[in-house]
Amino acid sequence: MWVTCLRDNLSRGLSSVSRAVSSRSMLPVTQNVLLESDNGQLKITATNTEISISTWIGAQIENEGAVTVPARILTDYINALSGEAVNIDLLTDPERVKIICGSSDATINGIDANQFPPIPPVSGGPSTVIPAASFRSSLERVIVAAATDDSRPVLTGVKIELAESSYTLAAADGFRLAVEKGSLSNEIAEDVGIIVPAKTLSELERLLSDGSENVEMSVDSESRSAKFKLDSSEIVTSLVQGTFPDYGKLIPENQSTVITVDSNKIKQASRAASIFARDGSNIVRFVVEKNDESENDSVVKVLSKAEEMGENENSITAVVRGPATKVAFNSKFLLDVLNVLDGKELIIEADSSSSPGVFRSESNPEYKHIVMPMFVQW
């Protein structure tokens, strides 16, 4: 027998790499996962040539070997088994694996491991260590603002800047911008500025739920690829080439009106408004009414309407510093930012109906999310 491992561990390992499996490719082998023995563990790798994900699971290894197996059938079959231990034997002529688990016995045809695309080494460039928990939180709040269409490829990525002992993440899609700054575990030797595909960082965020304490980030000497190493997994990705917008110039410095509002109430009101906004050009209006006698008793009205369906209005008590104002936002963009902000209170900064809104919270002091306004008839 080549490899013996726990079925649950194998299932989790296959799930970890699944998003890197190519769904459509001129190379059939990229629809497979690579199984190989590696220092007494079973290493599982998948790649679509742009991103590669590898994970290691504990196993009893009888002898060295490697093979690629169709990812979908292997994953579905392992998940359908009920036994605890999985025994995998490596067969040749042709390449295939024999899988025994309890009373179940299957043979799955594979492809020679030598045909699997090599994972490019990431070396020669700077590297650093980032606390996993804070980095995962930052990714969650920033990735949401990255573009999902390829009309401007550079905007489908997240700008990562490393300097001294801090990192900065920035994402923008032309309608919104999210920026967050965090701390590195050690000081980096040289400044780094790269654009990582948002899809890669979404996978990294998912893998960071494995309990890793740190993420080791490395960049190759030509800034063409990067590697993120966790306790039992790693991601190697191609980097987006191009010039990211100068996002610092897009952050308003002085907003005349600052609104502090209960987080749960503004989220509930915005969700309710979004129901009507779906049939009303996705417009949600904020009307800020200032109480001149006490700024603590001011009101934010959240409104939306659809000509044929009806309308919605919700008034929320807020603390308002500065003049009364009004501004309209795309309901999806509004909900996206509200859903990633933590804390009991949210802070919304606005200037006028034609100026962007800035969203932040005291729980995430290094995070800012800028949303462009929608121009409406008031």
N, C-alpha and C positions, 0 to 999 in steps of 0.2 A: 504493500500500500504506500502511495506517495505522500499523502497529507491526511491527517485526521484533525478535525476542529469542531467546535460547537456550532450547531446549526444557527442559533441566534446571532453569534458573532459573525458568521459568514453572511447571513442575511443583512446585518447592519453594514458590513463592509461593502457589499454590492450596492446597497442603497446610497452609501456615501459617494460612490464614484459614478452613479447612474447618470447624473446630469451632464457628464462629459462624454457620454456615448454618442456617437454620430448617428442621427436618425436617417439622414440621406447622404450618401457619399460615393464618390467614384472608387474609393478604397473599401471593399467589403470588410477588411480586417478592423476598421475603425468602428464597426458595429459590434465588435467583440470586446471582452475584457481580457486583460493579460493576467494570468495567474502564474506566479513564480515564487520559488522558495528564496528567502532572503534573511540570512543570519538567524535561522531557527524560527522565523515567522513566515506566514503566507502574505505576500504582497499582492494587492489587487490594484490594477491600473486601467483607466479608461482615458481616451483622448479623441478629440475631434480635430486635432492638429493646431487649433487655436488655444485651447485650454486642456490641460491634463490634470487629472486628480488621481492620487495614489493614496491607499490606506493600508495599514499593516494590522493583522489580527494574530492572536496567539494560536499556535498550532503545533502538533507533533509532526516533524518532517523526517521522513525515512531516508530520502535522498534528494539531491538537487535536481531541479527541472523547471520547465516553463512551457506554457501553452496558452493560446488564446481560444476563448469559447464565446459563442453568441450570447451577448449580455441579456437579452430579453428572455430567452428560453431558460437560461441558467437561473436568473433571478426568480422568474415565476415558478420554476420547479422547486428551488430551495424553499421558497415561501409556502409551497403547498405541502411540504413534508411535516411530519409530526414528531419524528424522533429527535433526540438531543444531540447525538454525535453524527457527524458526516464524514465518511471515508471517501477520499478521492484518489483514484489510481490513474496514472498517466500512461496512455497507450500510444503506440506508433504504427505507421503504415496501415491506414492513414492516421493523422493526428486526431486524438479524441480523448475524452475522459470518461471513466466509469465511476459513477456516484452511487454509494450504498449508504442508506440511512434507515435503520430499523429493518422492516421487511421490504422496503422500496429499493429498486435497483434500476438504474438508467445509464444509458451511454449517449453522450452528446458529442457530435462531430465538431472538430475545431480547425484552426489554421496554425501553421507553424509560427512560433513566437518570433522567429527572425524576420517575419514580414510585418510585425507590429512597428508603427512609426517610432523612431527613437525619441525619447524625451530630451529636449535640449538642456544641456547643463547651464546653470545660472551661476556664474562665477566671475571674479575679476572686478566687480563693482562694489559699492558700499552695501553694508547690511546693518540691521539694527534689531532690537527686540521691543515689542509693544505689548503692554498688558492686555490680555485677551478680552476681559469683561468690558473695559472702557472702549476698546476698539470696536467690539461688536455693537455696542450702543451707538457709537458714532456712525458706523456703517448704516444702521437701521434708519437713522435720521437723515442721512445725506443721500443715499442711493435713490430715494424716492423722487428726487428732482432731476435725475438723469434722463436724457432723451431716449425714447424707445424706437424711433425710426432712424433710418440710416441716411437721411438727406444731408445731415452734417455729422459725419462719423465721429468727429472729435467730441461732440456733445453726448455720445453714447457712453463715454467714459467718465471716470471720477478722477479729478486732479489730486494727486497725493504729493504733498510737499513735506520734506523732512529737513529740519534745521536745528542744530544744536541738540536740545533734549525735548523737542516737541514735533508733533505732526499736525498738518492741516489738510482736511478733506474738503473738496468743493465739487458740486455738481450743478449743472444748469441745462435747461432745455429751450431757452429762448423766452420762456414765459415765467420762469421762477428760478431761484438760486438758493441752494442750501450750503452753508459753510459751518464747519466745526473744527475747533482746535483741541488737541489733547496732548498728553505727555508720553514720551518714550521711556523705556526702562533704563536706557543708557544714552550717553551723548554720541551722536553720529559724527564720523570723521569728516565727512564732506556733505554739503547740501545736495538734496535730491529733489527733482521735479519731474514726475512721470504721470502719464494718463493710463489708468488701468480700466479695462472694460467693466462697466457696471454689472454685467452678467457674471463675471468672474467674482466680483466682490459680493454679489448675492449668494453665490455658492460658498464663499468663505464665511459669510455671516451664518449660513446654515450649519457648516461644519464646526463653528466655534461653540456650538451647544454641547460639544463632547466633553466639556470640563477642562479643557486646556487652560493653563494659567497664563501662558505667553504665546505670542506669535513671532516667529523669527522671519523677518522680511529681508530678502536679498534682491539686488538688481544687477543685471549683467553689465559688463564694462561698456557696452555700446547702447545701453538703455533700450534694448529691443525686447527683453523679456524680464519677468520678475517671478520670484518664488516666495510662497508663504508656507512656512513649516509649523505644524501644530504637533501635539504630543504623539499622535498616531496617524496623522494624515498630512499631505502636502498638496499644494496647487502650484502648477507652473503655467504661466500665461504669457501670451504675446501682448505687447503694449500697443496702445493706440498712438500712431505718429501724427503730429500736427501741433498747432498752437492753440492752447486753451484760452478762452477769453480772459481779459484782465478783470477778474471778478471783483477785485477790491474797489474798482471805480463804479460798480453797480450797486454797492451797498450805501443807501442813504445815510448821511451823517447826522442830520438834525431834523427830526420829524416833529412838527409843531404840536401834534396831539398824541398823548400816550394813554392807552386804555389798559387797565388791569381788571380782569374779569375772572369769575369762577370757571375753572377748566371744564368741569362736568356740564355746567349749564350751557356754555358756549358750544360745546361739542353736540349736546342734545339738540339745541336750537338749529345748528347748522345741518345736522342729519335730517331733521324734519323739513327744513327748507329745501334740501337737495331733492326731496321727493317731488316737489312742485317744479323745481328748477330743471328736472329732466325734460319736461315738456315746455320749458321756457328759456331755451338757449343756454341752459346750465348757469344761469345768473343768480347769485345770492347777493343781496344788498345789505350793507351795514349802515345804519343811520345812527350817529352818535349825538345824543342830546345832552348838553351840559347843564348841570344844576349850578347856577351862579352862586347860590348861597352855601352849598356844600358839595365839593367835588366828589365826596364819597357816595352821594346819592344820585349820581348821574345814571343815564340809561343808554344801553346799546340795543337798538331794534334790529332784529335779523328777519329779513323779508325775502319772499320769492313769490312768483306768480306764473301761471300758465294761462294764456288767454282763454283756452277752451276748457281747462280743468278747474281752475280756481286759484286761490292765493293763500299765503301763510304768513303770519307775523308772530314774533316772539320777542318780548321785552325782558331784558336782563339788567339788573342793577350792577353798576360798575363804578370804579374809581377812574375819573377822567381828568387828566392834567392837560391844559391847553384848550383851544377853542373847539366848538362843535364842528363835526365834519361828516362826510358820507363817502362811501366807496363801495364798489361792487367787485366781486371775485368770481372766477370760475368755480363751480361747486366741487368739482373733483379735486382741483388744486387745494382748495380750502380744507376739505376733509383729509387729504393726504398729510398736510402739515399738522392739523389738529390731532390726528391719530398718532403721531410720533412724538409729540411734546408731552413731557411728564410734568408732574407737580399739581398742586391744588389750584394755582392761579396761573393764567397765561397773560402775557403782555403783548399788546398789538399797538404798533406805532403807525400813524398815518399822517398825511399832510393835506391832501385834497383828493377829490374824486378822480384826478388824473395822475396821481402819484402812487408808486408801489406801496404795499403794506409790508411791514416788518413784523415777523412773529418770533417770539422767544419766550422763555420761562426762566424763573429763578433757579429751578432745578437743573437746568442745562445752560449755565451762564456763558459758555463758550460757543453756543449754537445760535445761528441766525438763519431765518428762512424768509426770503423776499419773494413776494408774489405780485406780479404785474396786475394792474386793475383792468376791469372790463369797462368799456365806454358805453354808457346807457343813457336813456332819456329819463331824467329825474322828474 
